[in-house]
Amino acid sequence: MLSFENDYSCAATPEIIARLAETATNQYPGYGTDDVCESAKAKIREACACPDAEIFFLVGGTQTNQVVIDAITPPYAGVVAATTGHVNVHEAGAIEFTGHKVLTLPHHDGKIDADELDEYCATFYADGNYTHMVFPGCVYISQATEYGTLYTLAELEAIRKVCTKYDMPLFIDGARLGYALTATGNDVTIEDIARLADVFYIGGTKVGAMFGEAVVFTHGNMPKHFVTIVKQHGALLAKGWLLGLQFDTLFTDGLYLRIARHANDAADRIRKVLVERGYTLTFDAPTNQIFVTLDNETSERLQRDVRLGFTEKGGRHAYRDAHLHQLGHDRRAGGRAGRTAVKDSPQNKESREIAPGFSLMYNDCIAIAAGAIQRRLSAIASRSIATNLRTDDSTE
């Protein structure tokens, strides 16, 4: 069984495993007050060209989003995000659990638009009753997005201007930041991210670490008593050096970007073979996430040999577009997701009309160590793709 279900299905990159073994008998002070964490922070500041950055290590993505948004958002305000944003659709209401509403904007292949953000805020403050409403208190975006797409530098700068105009902190979710930074066509550097965001995080869990996210407050703007806020959320790791050690390793000799670049390169090769075999990519995404539109029959056949991650149902019929909108996906996403694999005949309405969109996520940080990546990729290209990804029985 070939596994493309996610990019966090193995323990950690071998450099981290070796470092953990080397330090297993060492003793450190708790809660991230150790010299290993300080070394990691210094390396991140240097990588970001941000000497005033204040950095804190947390364990996972949802935890990080909840802690940061709760810390930077006034108690009477919500967070503005795309309808497809992780905080809106895949965190079990974690943000709302803190008392902050998620205020959604339409997405465009996973991204929000600066003009629409500006219009949203202008409309809010033009309402004479705005003091009776949930304020737009901060803005949340992801780089790479939940669809594997990327914001350009111009788009980020435009969003930054709107955030400044309405005094809203900009928070960038970097769960897959490494893949964004090393993607073909990307024009945004980590220095740009640090310059434009009020706070962002560098994802470790999905880019080679066993677990861990590095939260970076970019301008000496970490909220007062942030450690206390973290602890109130149950997110303060006593053995904090385990987080620092991993980021200290990832930011030594360019390992973080090497892992991400290798995964992107491998994903590009898989995308090329998929297109050659007649499959339609749902999104033009250059990162390690590969979204393929499949009908139910094909997806079931593939899953006999390939472990995939289900993303969303799609279709071009009005009733299902409305259903997708209710789930947090706009009509544009619904139309794109289903148009390549759906028949319009009435008999297909129940059994074949709903075309799932599947994502293949390729993170080979572990396969690098095992020497398995080339063997696995070769197997896909020469055997699995040729045999299992045939289009002769697709519904197109």
Secondary structure, 3 states (H helix, E strand, C coil): CEECCCCCCCCCCHHHHHHHHHCCCCCCCCCCCCHHHHHHHHHHHHHHCCCCCEEEEECCHHHHHHHHHHHHCCCCEEEEEECCCHHHHCCCCHHHHCCCCEEEECCECCECCHHHHHHHHHHHHHCCCHHHCCEEEEEEEECCCCCCCCCCHHHHHHHHHHHHHCCCCEEEECCCHHHHHCCCCCCCCHHHHHHHCCEEEEECCCCCCCCCEEEEECCCCCCCCHHHHHHHCCCCCCCCHHHHHHHHHHCCCCHHHHHHHHHHHHHHHHHHHHHHCCCCECCCCCCCEEEEECCHHHHHHHCCCEECEEEEEECCCHHHHHHHHHCCCCHHHHHHHHCCCCCCCCCHHHHCCCEEEEEEECCCHHHHHHCCHHHHHHHHHHHHHHHHCCCCCCCC
